[in-house]
Amino acid sequence: MVNKVALLTLIICGYLLITDCRETVRSKRAKRPRASSAIEFRPEPEQELDEADGNTQEKPLTIPTSFLSPSVREYLELGKSIPGRPGTDYPILSAVPYTNFYCDEQPYPGFFADMETRCQGWHYCDIDGRQASFLCPNGTQFSQAVFVCDWWFNVRCDLSPRLYEINARLYQRPKVNPTRPHRIITKQLVDDIFNK
């Protein structure tokens, strides 16, 4: 029995000496390919929302990728995959701007695309008059027809004000005619339901 304990202790000590007491953990994640050594940052394109300050062209800023985390690099690469030209085909706002949209000017509560942001911004007007403003992700615009952010090429922003009336249906109570007679269950009705 002593020999078995000594042998087991010897095996464990040998294993720990070989591995330097380090455990190896295998990752189930697939390795991502490395990004290029530098990512080129271009200044934001001019939009209709921007004021014209003159034509001062900035040189693209090059930042070494060693300063960027893999998730940031992946995010920057994703931006290149949105079809269309940013600033021209769709707005690319980074924060909700102040606009001339006010919920107290709307006849009913609900969801409203903001025309001043070319439908990238939208507002929720609560029943009590409170207003919450939001921004759709870049490459998307608020669809007034279905109350969600959708790809810019699926949204007709110019039609949004005409669709504001859809909000009137959101908070309506169902109209029930109180004088309508209740259905009377008869033997004939039960036979028709269960014997067919």
N, C-alpha and C positions, 0 to 999 in steps of 0.2 A: 504494500500500500504506500509506503514511504517512497519507493522508487517511482511510482506513478505520479505522485505529487511533485517530486523533484523533476521528473521529465516534463510535466505540464508547466511548471514554473520556468524551466529552461527554454521551452518553446515560446512562451509568452515573452520572456526577456529578450530572446533572439529576434522575435518579430518587432518588438519595440526598438531594438538597436538598429535594425535594418530600415525601419520607416521613420526613424528619428522622432518617434512618438507623435507623428502627424497623421491625422485622418484625411483621407482623400474623399471629396464629395463630388460625385458626378452631377453635372447639370443636365437637366432634361431639355433645356432651351437649345435651339439651334444657333450656331454662331452666325452673326450678321457679317456681311462683307464690309470691309473698311471703306469709309468714304474717302473721296479724294483729299489730298493734303491741305487744300485751302478752299473755302467757299467764298464766292464773290457776292457781296451785298450791293444791290443797286438801290438808289433812292426811290421812294414811292413815286409812282407815276402821278402826274397832275390829274385832278378830277374836277368835274364841274363844281363840286362842293368847296374846292380850295379857292382862295383868293389869288388873283394873278399878281405876284410880287415882282415880276420880271422874269427874264429867262436866264437864270443862273444855273448852269449845268454843273452838277457835282460829279466828281470822279467816283467810280465804284470803290467801295471800301472792302479790302481783302482782309479777312480775319483768319488766322491759323486755326485749323479744326481742333487742335489740341486743347483749345479753350472751350470747346462746345461738347456738351454731353451727347451720347448717342441718340437720345430721344429728341434733342433739339435738332441735330443733323437730319434725323428722319422727318421731322416736322417741316424743315426747310425744303427737303426734297419733295415732299408731298405737295407743297405749294406750286411746284412746277407742273403738276399733273392736272390742274384744273383747266379745262378747255376754254379758249377765248383769251382776250387781252384784258388784264386787270386795269381798272380805271376807265376803260373805254366800253367794253361789253358789260361789265358789272362793277359796282363800287367795291372798294376794299378799305372800309373803315376799321380802325382798331379800337375805337371807343364810341359810345353812344353820344352823338352830338346834340347840342341844344337846337331845337327847331321850333317852328311856330305852330306845332300841333298841340292842341289842348283838349282834354276830354270834356270839359264843360261846354265846348262848342258842338259836341256830338249829340244827336237826339236820343241815342240808346247806348247802353254799355256793350263792351265786347272787345274784339281784336281789330286793330286798324293798321294798315301799312302806311308808312310815312313817305310821302312823295318827295320830300326834300332830301331824303337819303337814297333816293332811287330804289326804294322798297327794301334796302338792307336793314333799315331800322323799322321797328314796329312797336305799337303801344297796346297795352291792355288797360281798358277803362273799366273800373270796378263799378258795381251797382251804386255804391255810395259816393262816386265821383273821383275816387283816388286814381292816379295814373302811374303805371309802371312801364318803363321803356326798356326795350331789348334790342339786341343786334344779332342778325343772322350771321353765320360763319361766312368767311370770304368765299366767293364763288356761288353764293346762294342769295335769294331774295325772298321776302315774305309774300306768299301767295294768299291774296285776300279771298280767293274762291274756296280754299280748303283750310285756311288758318294755320299753315305750317311753312317753314323755310324749305324751299325747293331750289334745284339748280336754276341758275339765271336764265337758261334757255327754255325752261318750262314755264316761266312766269311772264305774264303780260302786265307789267307794272302800271302802264298807262290806264288800264281798265280798273284799277283798284278803287278809286273814289266812287265809281258806279256800283261797286260790289259791297260798299259799306253797309247797305241795307240788309245784307244777309244776317248781320248781328241782331236784327230785330227778333229773329226767331229763337235766339239763345235762351232768353229768360221768360218766354211766354208760358203761361199755364195752359194745359190742355183744355180745350173747350168741350164741356160735357153738357148736353141738353138735359136739364133736370126733369123735363116733362116727358121725356122718352120712356115708353113703357119697358119694364124689365121683361126679359125672356122667360116664358113660363115653360118649365120642364114637364113634358107630357110623356105618356107611355110611348106614343108614336115617335117622338123625338129620340128617346132612349133606344128604341128598337132600330131606328134609322142609323144611329151612331154606332152601335155595337154589333149589329147583325149584317153589316155590309162588307 
